[in-house]
Amino acid sequence: MGKTEGIYEQVGVAMTCRSFDEYVAMFRLTDKELSSGPILDVAAGGSSFVAAASAAGYEVRGVDPRYDGDPTDWIREAGEEIEASTAKLAGLVDRFDWTYYGSLENHRLGRERSLALFRADLVANASFDQSVSRYVGGRLPQLPFEDDQFGLVLCSHFLFLYAEQFDFDFHVQAVRELLRVCRPGGQVRIYPLMSLRWEPYERLGDLLAAVREDGAEEEVLASGLPFIPGSEYYLKLLKNV
């Protein structure tokens, strides 16, 4: 097998479209965590977590670099990504754990539903005032929020996953930034802990040592969405008071 054969190939950061239920599964979220204060979804992309959580009565915002641009362009990009990712998954279907999704077709349909819900919520709640908008333009490692603002900070399928594109210093700065915007006593949760080459993030220990110096505590816990090979865990960071 060649060096890249059998691996999910990705150039750049994909704009993915995951659902509220997927977030609940991957981060093992309960009403207690969802009600713990404002929630921030970092690198939210075309996911419908913000839309569905808001509809359920939770206070939540999403931040992503693409939210600064023309929504027509990045919604189209998200739709194209669904088609591209489905084609890539079809060539690797035996490598993934389909327990949650059931089939490749269900996976694709879920992405399409999520994008449609995201698009509808974006249109209904559009605001040029970034201080009140649900969808805020911004990128790690510098987010456009004040210190200690969110009770729960989530980062799905960005950190660690793109380890080949973003170096260790970026990851340390990014995780410290997630903790900065998190309230004392609040949590940061990151999933998965694998790269796109399906290898555990090799410097996770060094990264955790760095955030411990800042007073954070960590736990590596079982995820409810082990889709990517080896992705059985998520990282929970507690920001101490």
C-alpha contacts under 8 A as a table, 3 or more apart, distances in Angstrom:
res1	aa1	res2	aa2	distance
1	M	5	E	6.00
1	M	6	G	7.85
2	G	5	E	5.07
4	T	7	I	5.59
4	T	9	E	7.69
6	G	92	L	6.56
7	I	92	L	7.84
7	I	196	L	7.39
7	I	197	R	5.87
7	I	198	W	7.77
8	Y	88	K	6.84
8	Y	89	L	7.64
8	Y	92	L	7.74
8	Y	196	L	6.27
8	Y	197	R	6.92
9	E	88	K	7.85
9	E	196	L	7.50
10	Q	13	V	7.43
10	Q	14	A	7.53
10	Q	196	L	7.82
11	V	14	A	8.00
12	G	165	Q	7.90
13	V	158	F	7.72
13	V	162	Y	7.56
14	A	81	E	6.87
15	M	45	G	4.96
15	M	46	G	6.16
15	M	77	E	7.26
15	M	78	A	5.44
15	M	81	E	6.77
16	T	45	G	5.74
16	T	46	G	5.62
16	T	47	S	6.40
16	T	78	A	6.39
16	T	81	E	7.04
16	T	82	I	7.41
16	T	111	R	7.85
17	C	45	G	6.65
17	C	46	G	4.50
17	C	47	S	3.93
17	C	48	S	6.82
17	C	78	A	7.19
17	C	82	I	7.85
17	C	111	R	5.21
17	C	112	E	7.53
17	C	114	S	5.69
17	C	115	L	5.65
18	R	22	E	6.32
18	R	23	Y	7.40
18	R	46	G	7.30
18	R	47	S	4.46
18	R	48	S	6.30
18	R	49	F	7.18
18	R	110	G	7.59
18	R	111	R	6.06
18	R	114	S	6.03
19	S	22	E	5.18
19	S	23	Y	6.50
19	S	47	S	5.87
19	S	48	S	5.13
19	S	49	F	5.50
19	S	110	G	7.33
19	S	111	R	7.45
19	S	114	S	5.40
20	F	23	Y	5.16
20	F	24	V	6.28
20	F	47	S	7.96
20	F	48	S	6.15
20	F	49	F	4.22
20	F	50	V	7.72
20	F	52	A	6.08
20	F	53	A	6.88
21	D	24	V	5.00
21	D	25	A	6.21
21	D	49	F	7.99
22	E	25	A	5.05
22	E	26	M	5.99
22	E	225	L	7.35
23	Y	26	M	5.20
23	Y	27	F	5.88
23	Y	28	R	7.77
23	Y	29	L	7.48
23	Y	49	F	7.04
24	V	27	F	5.56
24	V	28	R	5.34
24	V	29	L	4.67
24	V	30	T	7.28
25	A	28	R	5.03
25	A	29	L	6.86
25	A	223	S	6.81
25	A	224	G	4.65
25	A	225	L	5.63
26	M	29	L	8.00
26	M	191	Y	7.07
26	M	223	S	4.98
26	M	224	G	4.99
26	M	225	L	4.73
26	M	226	P	7.72
26	M	234	Y	7.45
27	F	189	R	6.92
27	F	190	I	7.85
27	F	191	Y	7.27
27	F	223	S	5.97
27	F	224	G	7.13
27	F	234	Y	6.68
28	R	223	S	6.29
28	R	224	G	6.26
29	L	32	K	7.88
29	L	33	E	6.10
29	L	34	L	6.87
30	T	33	E	5.52
30	T	34	L	6.31
31	D	34	L	4.92
31	D	35	S	5.82
32	K	35	S	5.29
32	K	36	S	6.18
33	E	36	S	5.10
33	E	152	L	7.05
34	L	37	G	7.37
34	L	39	I	7.23
34	L	58	Y	6.69
34	L	152	L	7.50
35	S	38	P	7.83
35	S	58	Y	6.50
35	S	59	E	7.97
36	S	151	G	5.51
36	S	152	L	6.84
36	S	186	G	7.71
37	G	59	E	7.04
37	G	150	F	6.27
37	G	151	G	4.51
37	G	152	L	6.86
38	P	58	Y	7.66
38	P	59	E	4.96
38	P	60	V	5.49
38	P	61	R	7.72
38	P	149	Q	7.40
38	P	150	F	4.86
38	P	151	G	5.46
38	P	152	L	6.68
39	I	58	Y	7.99
39	I	59	E	6.20
39	I	60	V	4.47
39	I	61	R	6.30
39	I	150	F	5.63
39	I	151	G	6.06
39	I	152	L	4.80
39	I	153	V	5.80
39	I	154	L	7.64
40	L	60	V	5.81
40	L	61	R	5.07
40	L	62	G	5.72
40	L	63	V	7.43
40	L	150	F	6.48
40	L	152	L	6.42
40	L	153	V	4.80
40	L	154	L	6.14
41	D	44	A	5.45
41	D	49	F	7.95
41	D	50	V	7.35
41	D	60	V	7.57
41	D	61	R	6.25
41	D	62	G	4.62
41	D	63	V	6.31
41	D	153	V	6.20
41	D	154	L	4.96
41	D	155	C	6.09
41	D	156	S	7.94
42	V	62	G	6.06
42	V	63	V	5.17
42	V	64	D	6.45
42	V	153	V	7.28
42	V	154	L	6.02
42	V	155	C	4.97
42	V	156	S	7.39
43	A	62	G	7.47
43	A	63	V	5.83
43	A	64	D	4.59
43	A	65	P	7.44
43	A	139	R	7.32
43	A	155	C	6.52
43	A	156	S	7.23
43	A	158	F	6.83
44	A	47	S	5.93
44	A	62	G	5.59
44	A	63	V	5.91
44	A	64	D	5.66
44	A	155	C	7.71
44	A	156	S	7.58
45	G	63	V	8.00
45	G	64	D	6.04
45	G	66	R	7.41
45	G	78	A	8.00
46	G	75	I	7.20
46	G	78	A	6.34
46	G	114	S	7.43
46	G	115	L	5.63
46	G	118	F	6.17
46	G	119	R	7.86
47	S	50	V	7.47
47	S	114	S	5.95
47	S	115	L	6.36
47	S	118	F	6.28
48	S	51	A	5.16
48	S	52	A	6.04
48	S	114	S	5.06
48	S	115	L	6.58
48	S	117	L	5.90
48	S	118	F	4.69
49	F	52	A	5.33
49	F	53	A	5.79
50	V	53	A	5.26
50	V	54	S	5.91
50	V	60	V	5.89
50	V	61	R	6.05
50	V	62	G	6.29
50	V	118	F	7.84
50	V	134	R	7.49
51	A	54	S	5.27
51	A	55	A	6.20
51	A	117	L	6.88
51	A	118	F	6.05
51	A	121	D	5.75
52	A	55	A	5.02
52	A	56	A	6.21
52	A	117	L	7.93
53	A	56	A	5.01
53	A	57	G	6.51
53	A	58	Y	5.40
53	A	59	E	7.48
53	A	60	V	6.85
54	S	57	G	5.15
54	S	58	Y	5.03
54	S	59	E	6.05
54	S	60	V	6.22
55	A	58	Y	7.36
60	V	134	R	7.03
61	R	133	S	7.63
61	R	134	R	4.55
61	R	135	Y	6.08
61	R	136	V	7.57
62	G	134	R	6.01
62	G	135	Y	4.95
62	G	136	V	6.18
63	V	67	Y	7.27
63	V	135	Y	5.81
63	V	136	V	4.71
63	V	137	G	5.64
63	V	138	G	5.74
63	V	139	R	7.29
64	D	67	Y	5.62
64	D	135	Y	7.74
64	D	136	V	6.62
64	D	137	G	5.33
64	D	138	G	5.29
64	D	139	R	5.90
65	P	68	D	6.15
65	P	137	G	5.12
65	P	138	G	4.76
65	P	139	R	5.14
66	R	69	G	5.50
66	R	71	P	7.98
66	R	74	W	6.63
66	R	137	G	6.48
66	R	138	G	7.97
67	Y	70	D	7.65
67	Y	71	P	7.01
67	Y	135	Y	6.56
67	Y	136	V	6.00
67	Y	137	G	4.46
67	Y	138	G	7.52
68	D	136	V	7.38
68	D	137	G	4.61
68	D	138	G	7.47
69	G	73	D	7.65
69	G	74	W	7.53
70	D	73	D	5.52
70	D	74	W	6.82
71	P	74	W	5.27
71	P	75	I	5.84
72	T	75	I	5.40
72	T	76	R	6.17
73	D	76	R	5.28
73	D	77	E	6.19
74	W	77	E	4.64
74	W	78	A	6.06
75	I	78	A	5.02
75	I	79	G	6.37
75	I	115	L	7.82
75	I	119	R	7.32
76	R	79	G	5.11
76	R	80	E	6.26
77	E	80	E	5.06
77	E	81	E	6.10
78	A	81	E	4.95
78	A	82	I	6.38
78	A	115	L	7.49
79	G	82	I	5.21
79	G	83	E	6.73
79	G	112	E	7.51
79	G	115	L	7.56
80	E	83	E	5.25
80	E	84	A	6.21
81	E	84	A	4.93
81	E	85	S	5.81
82	I	85	S	5.30
82	I	86	T	6.04
82	I	108	R	6.81
82	I	111	R	6.68
82	I	112	E	7.37
83	E	86	T	5.24
83	E	87	A	6.32
84	A	87	A	5.24
84	A	88	K	6.34
85	S	88	K	5.01
85	S	89	L	6.03
86	T	89	L	5.09
86	T	90	A	6.09
86	T	104	L	7.33
86	T	108	R	6.44
87	A	90	A	5.13
87	A	91	G	6.76
88	K	91	G	5.42
88	K	92	L	6.73
89	L	92	L	5.00
89	L	93	V	5.47
89	L	104	L	7.59
90	A	93	V	5.13
90	A	104	L	7.23
92	L	95	R	5.56
92	L	96	F	7.34
93	V	96	F	5.94
93	V	104	L	7.65
95	R	229	P	6.74
96	F	227	F	5.65
96	F	228	I	5.65
96	F	229	P	5.84
97	D	100	Y	7.69
97	D	226	P	6.48
97	D	227	F	4.65
97	D	228	I	6.73
97	D	229	P	7.01
98	W	101	Y	5.32
98	W	102	G	5.16
98	W	103	S	6.18
98	W	104	L	7.95
98	W	227	F	6.41
99	T	102	G	5.59
99	T	227	F	7.75
100	Y	225	L	6.56
100	Y	227	F	7.52
101	Y	104	L	7.38
101	Y	106	N	5.98
101	Y	107	H	5.66
102	G	106	N	6.56
102	G	107	H	7.77
103	S	106	N	5.25
103	S	107	H	6.34
104	L	107	H	4.97
104	L	108	R	6.29
105	E	108	R	5.12
105	E	109	L	6.16
106	N	109	L	5.09
106	N	110	G	6.02
107	H	110	G	5.24
107	H	111	R	6.42
108	R	111	R	5.17
108	R	112	E	6.36
109	L	112	E	5.07
109	L	113	R	6.19
110	G	113	R	5.14
110	G	114	S	6.09
111	R	114	S	5.09
111	R	115	L	6.21
112	E	115	L	5.19
112	E	116	A	6.24
113	R	116	A	5.13
113	R	117	L	6.25
114	S	117	L	5.21
114	S	118	F	6.10
115	L	118	F	4.99
115	L	119	R	6.01
116	A	119	R	5.14
116	A	120	A	6.18
117	L	120	A	5.19
117	L	121	D	6.17
118	F	121	D	5.23
118	F	122	L	6.05
119	R	122	L	5.09
119	R	123	V	6.25
120	A	123	V	5.26
120	A	124	A	6.15
121	D	124	A	5.06
121	D	125	N	5.94
122	L	125	N	5.31
122	L	126	A	5.59
122	L	135	Y	7.48
123	V	126	A	5.38
125	N	133	S	7.35
125	N	134	R	7.36
126	A	133	S	6.93
127	S	130	Q	7.01
127	S	132	V	7.45
127	S	133	S	5.44
128	F	133	S	7.28
129	D	132	V	5.85
129	D	133	S	6.09
130	Q	133	S	4.98
130	Q	135	Y	7.70
130	Q	136	V	5.86
130	Q	137	G	7.95
133	S	136	V	6.31
137	G	144	P	8.00
138	G	142	Q	7.49
138	G	143	L	5.59
138	G	144	P	6.14
139	R	142	Q	6.08
139	R	143	L	5.74
140	L	143	L	5.88
140	L	174	A	5.55
140	L	177	E	7.42
141	P	170	F	6.94
141	P	173	Q	5.70
141	P	174	A	4.34
141	P	175	V	7.89
141	P	177	E	6.04
142	Q	174	A	7.54
142	Q	177	E	6.59
143	L	177	E	7.18
145	F	149	Q	7.26
145	F	181	V	6.55
146	E	149	Q	6.07
146	E	181	V	6.26
147	D	180	R	5.49
147	D	181	V	4.62
147	D	182	C	7.08
147	D	183	R	7.59
148	D	180	R	6.19
148	D	181	V	4.69
148	D	182	C	4.73
148	D	183	R	3.89
148	D	184	P	6.60
149	Q	181	V	5.31
149	Q	182	C	5.70
149	Q	183	R	5.60
150	F	153	V	6.53
150	F	181	V	6.16
150	F	182	C	4.71
150	F	183	R	5.39
150	F	186	G	7.33
151	G	182	C	5.86
151	G	183	R	5.35
151	G	185	G	7.62
151	G	186	G	4.60
151	G	187	Q	6.45
152	L	182	C	6.67
152	L	183	R	8.00
152	L	186	G	5.79
152	L	187	Q	5.04
152	L	188	V	5.93
152	L	189	R	7.76
153	V	178	L	6.75
153	V	182	C	6.46
153	V	187	Q	6.30
153	V	188	V	4.64
153	V	189	R	6.31
154	L	188	V	5.90
154	L	189	R	5.01
154	L	190	I	6.05
155	C	158	F	6.75
155	C	159	L	7.22
155	C	188	V	7.92
155	C	189	R	6.40
155	C	190	I	4.90
155	C	191	Y	6.62
156	S	159	L	7.55
156	S	190	I	5.95
156	S	191	Y	5.15
156	S	192	P	7.01
157	H	160	F	7.85
157	H	161	L	5.97
157	H	191	Y	6.06
157	H	192	P	6.18
158	F	161	L	5.42
158	F	162	Y	6.21
159	L	162	Y	6.31
159	L	163	A	7.29
159	L	171	H	6.86
159	L	190	I	7.36
159	L	191	Y	7.76
159	L	192	P	7.96
159	L	193	L	7.98
160	F	163	A	5.04
160	F	171	H	7.67
160	F	192	P	7.12
160	F	193	L	5.73
160	F	194	M	5.87
160	F	195	S	5.57
160	F	201	Y	5.88
161	L	192	P	6.84
161	L	193	L	6.98
161	L	194	M	5.48
161	L	195	S	3.91
161	L	196	L	5.38
162	Y	165	Q	5.44
162	Y	166	F	6.26
162	Y	195	S	5.89
162	Y	196	L	6.47
163	A	166	F	5.28
163	A	167	D	6.38
163	A	168	F	7.93
163	A	195	S	5.85
163	A	196	L	7.90
163	A	201	Y	7.25
164	E	167	D	7.04
164	E	195	S	7.81
166	F	170	F	6.08
166	F	171	H	7.11
167	D	170	F	5.39
167	D	171	H	6.53
168	F	171	H	5.05
168	F	172	V	6.28
168	F	203	R	7.39
168	F	207	L	7.87
169	D	172	V	5.16
169	D	173	Q	6.19
170	F	173	Q	5.17
170	F	174	A	5.91
171	H	174	A	4.97
171	H	175	V	6.07
171	H	207	L	7.63
172	V	175	V	5.36
172	V	176	R	6.16
172	V	207	L	5.94
172	V	210	A	7.28
172	V	211	V	7.77
173	Q	176	R	5.15
173	Q	177	E	6.12
174	A	177	E	5.00
174	A	178	L	6.34
175	V	178	L	5.03
175	V	179	L	6.33
175	V	211	V	7.78
176	R	179	L	5.04
176	R	180	R	6.08
176	R	211	V	6.78
177	E	180	R	4.84
177	E	181	V	6.49
178	L	181	V	5.62
178	L	182	C	6.37
178	L	188	V	6.76
179	L	182	C	4.96
179	L	183	R	7.87
179	L	187	Q	8.00
179	L	188	V	6.69
179	L	239	K	6.58
180	R	183	R	7.76
182	C	186	G	5.97
182	C	187	Q	6.82
182	C	188	V	7.15
182	C	239	K	7.15
183	R	186	G	5.08
183	R	187	Q	7.87
183	R	239	K	7.07
184	P	239	K	5.21
184	P	240	N	5.40
184	P	241	V	4.44
185	G	238	L	6.50
185	G	239	K	5.32
185	G	240	N	5.33
185	G	241	V	5.45
186	G	238	L	6.02
186	G	239	K	5.66
186	G	240	N	7.78
187	Q	236	K	6.69
187	Q	237	L	5.52
187	Q	238	L	4.70
187	Q	239	K	6.14
188	V	235	L	7.96
188	V	236	K	5.77
188	V	237	L	4.98
188	V	238	L	6.57
188	V	239	K	7.83
189	R	234	Y	6.90
189	R	235	L	5.50
189	R	236	K	4.58
189	R	237	L	6.32
190	I	193	L	7.55
190	I	234	Y	5.75
190	I	235	L	5.13
190	I	236	K	6.72
191	Y	233	Y	7.21
191	Y	234	Y	4.72
191	Y	235	L	6.52
192	P	231	S	5.73
192	P	232	E	7.82
192	P	233	Y	6.57
192	P	234	Y	5.64
192	P	235	L	7.91
193	L	200	P	6.00
193	L	201	Y	5.95
193	L	231	S	6.57
193	L	233	Y	6.75
193	L	234	Y	6.33
193	L	235	L	7.34
194	M	197	R	7.71
194	M	198	W	5.57
194	M	199	E	5.35
194	M	200	P	4.45
194	M	201	Y	5.43
194	M	230	G	7.21
194	M	231	S	6.24
195	S	198	W	5.17
195	S	199	E	5.41
195	S	200	P	6.38
195	S	201	Y	6.26
196	L	199	E	7.39
198	W	228	I	7.18
198	W	229	P	6.03
198	W	230	G	6.62
198	W	231	S	8.00
199	E	202	E	7.81
199	E	230	G	7.62
200	P	230	G	7.73
201	Y	204	L	5.68
202	E	205	G	7.77
203	R	206	D	5.26
203	R	207	L	6.25
204	L	207	L	5.04
204	L	208	L	6.12
205	G	208	L	5.18
205	G	209	A	6.20
206	D	209	A	5.10
206	D	210	A	6.40
207	L	210	A	5.14
207	L	211	V	6.51
208	L	211	V	5.18
208	L	212	R	6.04
208	L	218	E	7.36
209	A	212	R	5.13
209	A	213	E	6.52
210	A	213	E	5.34
210	A	214	D	7.02
211	V	214	D	5.02
211	V	215	G	6.71
211	V	216	A	5.76
211	V	217	E	7.89
212	R	215	G	5.01
212	R	216	A	4.93
212	R	217	E	6.15
212	R	218	E	7.97
213	E	216	A	7.37
215	G	239	K	7.04
215	G	240	N	6.25
216	A	237	L	6.36
216	A	238	L	5.58
216	A	239	K	4.89
216	A	240	N	5.83
217	E	237	L	5.58
217	E	238	L	5.11
217	E	239	K	6.76
217	E	240	N	7.36
218	E	235	L	7.08
218	E	236	K	5.63
218	E	237	L	4.49
218	E	238	L	6.26
219	E	235	L	6.00
219	E	236	K	5.17
219	E	237	L	6.54
220	V	233	Y	6.34
220	V	234	Y	5.79
220	V	235	L	4.71
220	V	236	K	6.22
221	L	233	Y	5.32
221	L	234	Y	5.49
221	L	235	L	6.37
221	L	236	K	7.23
222	A	232	E	5.73
222	A	233	Y	4.42
222	A	234	Y	6.33
223	S	226	P	6.54
223	S	231	S	7.83
223	S	232	E	5.35
223	S	233	Y	4.77
223	S	234	Y	5.72
224	G	232	E	7.45
225	L	231	S	7.84
225	L	232	E	7.05
226	P	229	P	7.19
226	P	230	G	7.14
226	P	231	S	5.07
226	P	232	E	4.73
226	P	233	Y	7.69
227	F	231	S	6.62
228	I	231	S	5.30
231	S	234	Y	7.96
